Amino acid sequence: MKALQQIIQRVAGNPSRSWALATLVQTEGSTYRKPGARLLVDSDGGTLGVLSGGCLEDQIARSGQKVIDDASPVLLSFDTKLLYGCDGQLKILVEPLPAAGQNGNLITEIGRLLRNREVCRVRTCFEGDTLGSELLASDVLLAEQPGVLIDTVPLPVRLLLFGTGPEIEPITQLVDNLGWVVERCGHPSELAEDFRPDAQTAALVMTHNFGRDLVALDRLLPLQLRYIGLLGPRKRHAELLARLSEYRPLDFDAGVTNLFAPAGLDIGSEAPEEIALSIVSEVAAVLSERRGGFLRQRKDDIHTSVATASEEAA
């Protein structure tokens, strides 16, 4: 997501320049990125984004320069087992991206949808007579077709931060580097009454104040977010829920099951920076439907989501 946001910023910041857009459209075996990953090429051969571990970017850049000159898309195929011993095959469509100008282009329109937190789907044809990408309306239904990638661009993670403690700054630095959107609330009352969450919205309560934590939970639990993190020990967590239950009935199936307290993965964190790493990693794991374990212990492909504990229990 960070790379796509950088691409959007680069294109929007240079509205008179033409580019080439490289999209990973098909993979087989072991590959560095999944279909839908994108890379931007400028007329000088410079690139922004990654589609491989650095093995293919130079070749993609040379093809991108030619695409800019010819204004014609091209489909590239790579067998990384033959080239680098990585045992993967991938296809990449490189297409011209016209200057954004005043009316915008595909990339600036993607940026607009993501800023507004609207559904963003891109249809990329990489086989047949007409090659290229276009935005789809949110209500259009299309069946899967060979030679066509339908990519739903994920919204950037939006993290609601409640608190002013020493962990706030390292968390903010980490999530900024990931391309997440941060909304800070010094007090729970700062969250708008008409706030509308989505599947990529998470919250972290770390005010170090019992009363404010209580008010924050009272505001957040009805939103049924996929992740609400609470700083502090289990005893404090239990006391907060007990106090909250005096004022409202708690739906443990709908809301409290998504309350993570104490927040964070078990990595031996003590310092604020370590705590930040632990918490941000947990948020990423939950929103990606992962458990945050060791990759070497996975029996499935590392890009495959796994069922959560609650899903398995059901």
C-alpha positions in Angstrom: 0.0 0.0 0.0 2.8 2.4 0.8 4.3 2.0 -2.7 0.9 2.6 -4.4 0.4 5.8 -2.3 3.9 7.0 -3.4 3.0 6.3 -7.0 -0.2 8.3 -6.6 1.7 11.2 -5.0 4.3 11.1 -7.8 1.8 11.2 -10.6 -0.4 13.8 -9.0 2.6 16.0 -8.3 3.8 15.9 -11.9 0.5 16.4 -13.9 2.3 17.2 -17.2 4.4 14.0 -17.3 3.6 10.8 -19.1 4.5 7.4 -17.6 4.3 3.7 -18.0 2.4 1.6 -15.5 3.5 -1.9 -14.9 0.9 -4.3 -13.2 1.6 -7.8 -12.0 -1.3 -9.6 -13.6 -0.6 -13.3 -13.2 1.7 -15.5 -11.0 2.5 -19.1 -10.6 4.8 -20.7 -8.0 6.9 -18.6 -5.7 6.8 -14.9 -6.4 7.8 -11.8 -4.4 4.4 -10.0 -5.0 0.8 -10.9 -5.7 -1.3 -10.0 -8.7 -2.4 -6.3 -8.5 1.0 -5.0 -7.4 2.1 -2.0 -9.5 5.3 -0.1 -10.5 5.7 3.2 -12.1 8.2 4.0 -14.9 9.3 7.5 -16.0 10.7 8.5 -19.3 14.3 8.4 -17.9 13.9 4.8 -16.8 13.4 5.6 -13.2 11.0 3.3 -11.2 8.8 3.6 -8.2 7.5 0.5 -6.5 8.6 -3.1 -6.7 7.3 -6.2 -8.5 10.1 -8.5 -7.6 13.0 -8.7 -5.2 15.0 -6.4 -7.4 15.6 -9.0 -10.1 13.2 -7.7 -12.8 12.9 -4.0 -12.3 15.7 -3.0 -14.7 14.0 -5.1 -17.5 10.6 -3.6 -16.7 12.1 -0.1 -16.7 13.5 -0.6 -20.2 10.2 -1.9 -21.5 8.5 1.0 -19.8 10.6 3.6 -21.6 9.7 1.9 -24.9 6.0 1.9 -24.0 6.1 5.6 -23.2 7.7 6.3 -26.6 5.4 4.0 -28.6 2.2 4.5 -26.5 1.5 0.8 -26.9 1.1 -1.7 -24.0 3.2 -4.8 -23.8 2.9 -8.1 -21.8 6.1 -9.4 -20.3 6.6 -13.0 -19.1 9.3 -14.1 -16.8 10.4 -17.6 -15.5 12.4 -16.8 -12.4 13.4 -20.4 -12.0 15.3 -20.3 -15.2 16.6 -16.8 -14.6 17.3 -16.8 -10.8 16.4 -20.1 -9.3 13.3 -18.7 -7.5 10.8 -21.3 -9.0 8.2 -18.8 -10.1 6.5 -17.5 -13.2 4.8 -14.2 -13.6 3.3 -12.0 -16.3 3.5 -8.2 -16.1 1.5 -5.8 -18.3 3.3 -2.5 -19.0 0.9 0.1 -20.4 1.1 3.8 -21.1 -0.2 6.2 -18.4 -1.1 9.6 -19.9 -0.3 12.8 -18.1 -2.9 13.6 -15.4 -3.4 17.1 -16.6 -6.5 18.8 -15.2 -8.9 15.8 -15.7 -6.7 13.2 -14.0 -5.9 9.6 -15.1 -6.2 6.1 -13.8 -3.7 6.6 -10.9 -5.1 9.9 -9.7 -8.6 8.5 -9.8 -7.5 5.5 -7.7 -6.0 8.1 -5.3 -9.3 10.0 -5.1 -11.3 6.8 -4.3 -8.9 5.7 -1.6 -8.9 9.1 0.0 -12.7 9.0 0.1 -12.5 5.4 1.4 -14.7 4.2 -1.5 -14.6 0.8 -3.2 -11.9 0.9 -5.9 -11.8 -1.9 -8.5 -9.5 -2.0 -11.5 -10.0 -4.2 -14.6 -6.8 -5.1 -16.4 -6.9 -6.9 -19.7 -3.6 -8.6 -20.5 -4.6 -10.9 -23.3 -6.6 -10.2 -26.5 -6.9 -7.2 -28.8 -7.3 -4.5 -26.2 -4.7 -4.4 -23.5 -4.9 -2.0 -20.6 -6.5 -1.0 -17.3 -9.8 0.8 -16.4 -11.7 1.6 -13.3 -14.9 -0.3 -12.7 -18.1 1.1 -11.0 -18.6 -0.3 -7.6 -21.9 -2.0 -8.6 -20.7 -3.7 -11.7 -20.6 -7.5 -11.5 -18.2 -9.4 -13.8 -17.5 -13.1 -14.2 -13.9 -14.2 -14.1 -12.4 -14.4 -17.6 -9.0 -15.7 -18.8 -6.6 -12.9 -19.6 -8.4 -10.4 -17.3 -7.4 -9.4 -13.8 -10.1 -7.8 -11.6 -8.2 -6.2 -8.7 -10.0 -4.6 -5.7 -7.5 -2.1 -4.4 -7.5 -2.4 -0.6 -8.1 0.7 1.5 -5.1 1.9 3.5 -5.4 0.8 7.2 -6.9 3.6 9.2 -5.8 3.6 12.9 -7.7 5.5 15.5 -5.3 6.4 18.3 -6.7 7.4 21.6 -4.1 8.7 24.1 -1.0 10.8 24.6 1.4 8.3 26.1 5.1 7.6 25.3 4.1 4.8 22.9 2.2 7.2 20.6 5.2 8.6 18.8 6.9 5.3 17.9 3.5 3.9 16.8 2.9 7.0 14.6 6.3 6.6 13.0 5.8 2.9 12.3 2.4 3.3 10.7 3.5 6.3 8.6 6.2 4.1 7.2 3.6 1.5 6.3 1.4 4.0 4.6 -1.4 3.7 7.1 -3.8 6.6 7.9 -3.6 7.8 11.5 -6.4 9.7 13.3 -5.4 10.9 16.7 -7.9 11.6 19.5 -6.6 13.0 22.7 -10.0 12.5 24.2 -12.8 10.1 23.1 -15.2 13.0 22.5 -13.0 14.0 19.5 -14.3 11.1 17.5 -17.1 12.4 15.3 -20.6 11.2 16.2 -21.3 10.3 12.6 -17.9 8.5 12.2 -18.3 5.5 9.7 -15.8 2.7 10.1 -14.9 0.2 7.4 -13.1 -3.2 7.3 -9.7 -1.5 7.3 -10.3 0.6 10.4 -8.7 -0.3 13.7 -8.5 1.5 17.1 -6.0 1.6 19.9 -6.9 2.9 23.3 -3.9 4.0 25.4 -4.9 7.0 27.4 -3.4 5.7 30.7 -6.5 7.1 32.3 -9.3 4.7 33.5 -12.1 7.1 32.9 -11.0 8.0 29.4 -10.4 4.4 28.5 -13.9 3.6 29.7 -15.4 6.4 27.6 -13.3 5.3 24.6 -14.5 1.7 24.8 -18.1 2.8 25.2 -17.7 4.7 22.0 -15.8 2.1 20.1 -17.4 -1.3 20.9 -20.7 -0.5 19.2 -18.8 0.2 15.9 -17.8 -3.5 15.7 -14.3 -2.9 14.5 -12.2 -5.9 13.6 -9.5 -4.7 16.0 -9.6 -2.6 19.2 -6.4 -2.7 21.2 -6.3 -1.7 24.9 -3.1 -1.0 26.7 -2.6 -2.4 30.2 -2.8 -5.6 32.2 -5.7 -8.2 32.1 -7.0 -7.1 35.5 -7.5 -3.6 34.3 -9.2 -4.8 31.2 -11.6 -6.9 33.3 -12.4 -3.9 35.5 -13.1 -1.7 32.5 -15.5 -4.3 31.0 -17.2 -4.8 34.4 -17.7 -1.1 34.8 -18.9 -0.7 31.3 -21.5 -3.5 31.7 -23.1 -1.4 34.4 -24.1 1.1 31.9 -24.8 -0.9 28.8 -25.3 -4.6 27.9 -22.2 -6.0 26.2 -22.5 -8.1 23.1 -19.5 -10.4 23.5 -20.1 -12.0 20.1 -20.3 -8.8 18.1 -17.9 -6.5 19.8 -15.9 -7.7 22.8 -14.4 -10.6 21.0 -12.5 -8.1 18.8 -11.0 -6.4 21.9 -7.3 -7.2 22.2 -6.1 -6.6 25.8 -3.3 -6.5 26.6 -2.6 -5.2 23.0 0.3 -6.6 21.1 2.1 -9.7 20.0 4.3 -11.6 22.5 7.7 -10.6 21.4 9.1 -9.6 24.8 8.4 -5.9 24.5 9.4 -3.5 27.2 10.5 -0.1 25.8 7.9 2.1 24.0 9.5 1.4 20.6 9.2 -2.4 21.2 5.7 -2.0 22.4 4.8 -0.1 19.3 6.3 -2.8 17.1 4.3 -5.4 19.0 1.0 -3.6 18.7 1.4 -2.5 15.0 2.3 -6.1 14.1 -0.8 -7.4 15.9 -3.0 -4.9 14.1 -1.5 -6.0 10.7 -2.0 -9.7 11.6 -5.6 -9.3 12.6 -6.6 -7.2 9.5 -4.7 -9.7 7.3 -6.4 -12.7 9.0 -3.2 -14.0 10.3 -2.0 -15.2 13.7 1.4 -13.6 13.7 3.4 -16.9 14.2 6.6 -18.1 12.7 6.6 -18.4 8.9 8.8 -21.4 9.0 6.0 -23.3 10.9 3.4 -22.6 8.2 2.3 -25.6 6.2 0.4 -23.4 3.7 1.7 -20.8 1.2 2.8 -17.7 3.1 0.5 -15.5 1.1 -2.6 -17.6 2.0 -4.9 -16.3 4.8 -5.8 -18.6 7.6 -8.9 -18.9 9.8 -8.9 -17.1 13.0 -9.3 -18.9 16.3 -12.9 -17.8 16.6 -13.7 -19.1 13.1 -12.2 -22.5 13.9 -14.2 -22.7 17.1 -17.4 -22.1 15.2 
